[in-house]
Amino acid sequence: MKFHFQPVCSLGLIGALISSTAFAFSLADLSNQDASSGLKAALDKGATVAVSKLGVENGFLNNDKVKIGLPGVLEQARPLLRMTGKGQQLDDLVLSMNHAAESAVPLAKPLLLNAVKSMSITDAKNILSGGETSVTDFFKQKTAAPLEVKFLPIVKKITDQNGVSAQYNATMGMVSKTGLVPGQAATVEGYVTQRALDGLFYMIGEEEKAIRRDPVGAGSAIIGKVFGALKQ
């Protein structure tokens, strides 16, 4: 008597099984080297995407999430200033502030990528599992201060061209001595520099969240492997 055995599954089903188990391991199963490599790849991707979106013409101006408006005091005084004929200067200042930010952002990429080198392999897993923006927080901790130094002169060169900026700085320079004004708000360039940094880290954070939601969709095998493990 002859027996005929049917295949227990098709090639398609085998593929589906392989795909479903591709990331069926936890962060604890990853080697420190893999965790480090995945984190570095994610850092690189986050930095590259954020800079490419913001460091272009109207990168800030056309993005409502990061667009830089007038400093609080100027915004409050806008109606009165418009009545005194300063309306166009205010509008021009908003344009110059956002263009200053977009001009400064490309300076960030080398510093962001160099920050990865300061990360130890053994720290990688802690950074990865620290929360939905822990990678971005690492970036911010390591680069915010030196980026501020890099951004400030670029921003100042552009914003100084607006007359309202100079008037604001002169007035706030006196007010800041009272201690009632935060340091970064004492000058237009300080305000814009801080907002540019906030926008940069916001965009890196959004990219990190996207990677965590869909590791495979990031288009990198090592990112898929490492961040896929976090979902187990």
Residue pairs with C-beta under 8 A, 6 or more apart in sequence:
9 17
22 224
22 228
23 215
23 216
23 224
23 225
23 228
23 229
23 231
23 232
24 232
25 229
25 232
26 229
26 232
27 35
27 125
27 128
27 129
27 229
27 230
27 232
29 229
30 38
30 125
30 225
30 226
30 229
32 121
32 122
32 124
32 125
33 121
34 222
34 225
34 226
35 121
35 124
35 125
35 128
35 226
36 119
36 121
36 124
37 222
37 226
38 124
38 128
38 222
38 223
38 225
38 226
38 227
39 116
39 119
39 124
39 127
39 128
39 135
39 226
40 116
40 119
41 220
41 222
41 223
41 226
42 135
42 208
42 211
42 218
42 223
42 226
42 227
43 112
43 113
43 115
43 116
43 135
43 138
43 139
44 113
44 116
45 207
45 211
45 218
45 220
45 223
46 135
46 136
46 139
46 204
46 207
46 208
46 211
47 108
47 109
47 112
47 113
47 139
47 204
48 109
49 203
49 204
49 207
50 200
50 203
50 204
50 207
51 105
51 106
51 108
51 109
51 112
51 200
53 59
53 63
53 203
54 60
54 63
54 66
54 101
54 102
54 105
54 199
54 200
54 203
55 102
55 103
55 105
55 106
55 108
56 102
57 102
58 98
58 102
59 101
59 102
59 105
60 66
60 67
60 68
60 98
60 99
60 101
60 102
60 196
60 199
61 67
61 95
61 98
61 99
61 102
63 199
65 199
65 202
65 203
66 195
66 198
66 199
66 202
66 203
67 98
68 94
68 97
68 98
68 101
68 192
68 195
68 196
68 199
69 75
69 94
70 78
70 90
70 93
70 94
71 168
71 185
71 188
71 191
72 185
73 168
73 172
73 185
74 81
74 90
74 93
74 164
74 168
78 90
81 87
81 90
81 164
82 90
86 164
89 162
89 163
89 164
90 164
92 162
92 164
93 159
93 162
93 164
93 165
93 188
96 158
96 159
96 161
96 162
96 165
97 155
97 159
97 188
97 191
97 192
97 195
99 158
100 154
100 155
100 157
100 158
100 159
100 189
100 192
100 196
101 155
101 192
101 195
101 196
101 199
103 154
103 155
103 158
104 150
104 151
104 154
104 155
104 193
104 196
105 151
105 196
105 200
107 147
107 150
107 151
107 154
108 143
108 147
108 150
108 151
108 200
111 143
111 146
111 147
111 150
112 139
112 143
112 204
115 138
115 139
115 142
115 143
118 142
119 127
119 138
127 134
127 135
127 138
128 134
128 135
128 226
128 227
128 230
129 230
130 137
131 137
132 208
132 209
132 212
133 205
133 208
133 209
135 204
135 208
136 201
136 204
136 205
136 208
139 201
139 204
140 201
144 197
144 201
147 197
147 200
148 193
148 194
148 197
151 193
151 196
151 197
152 189
152 190
152 193
155 189
155 192
155 193
155 196
156 187
156 189
159 165
159 188
159 189
159 192
160 166
160 189
162 188
165 188
165 189
168 187
168 188
169 186
169 187
169 188
172 181
172 185
172 186
172 187
173 186
173 187
175 181
175 186
176 183
176 186
183 190
184 190
184 191
184 193
184 194
185 191
210 217
210 218
211 218
211 223
211 227
212 227
212 230
212 231
215 223
215 224
215 225
215 226
215 227
215 228
215 230
215 231
216 224
216 228
218 224
218 227
